[in-house]
């Protein structure tokens, strides 16, 4: 169920992103330097934080915590 909600939300954000670009297009045609992210901010505008990959030690500690035998 959560995947369906996330998919729907992604679709709505994509439509809203297209909408704000369509709204800004006439202003851009007249030489405006309007920024669509400032004009109509969306939750998807926030920079995605990229988490670093787990180190081998972190993985082994996590697998030990969950009692999973890991091949190192």
KAKA-V199212 format. One record per helix or strand of 3 or more residues. SS is the DSSP state (~ for helix, > for strand). FROM is the first residue (numbers start at 1). LEN is the number of residues. Records with the same first field share a line. If there is no record, write none. Layout:
SS: FROM-LEN, FROM-LEN
//
This chain:
~: 2-28, 36-4, 43-3, 56-10
//
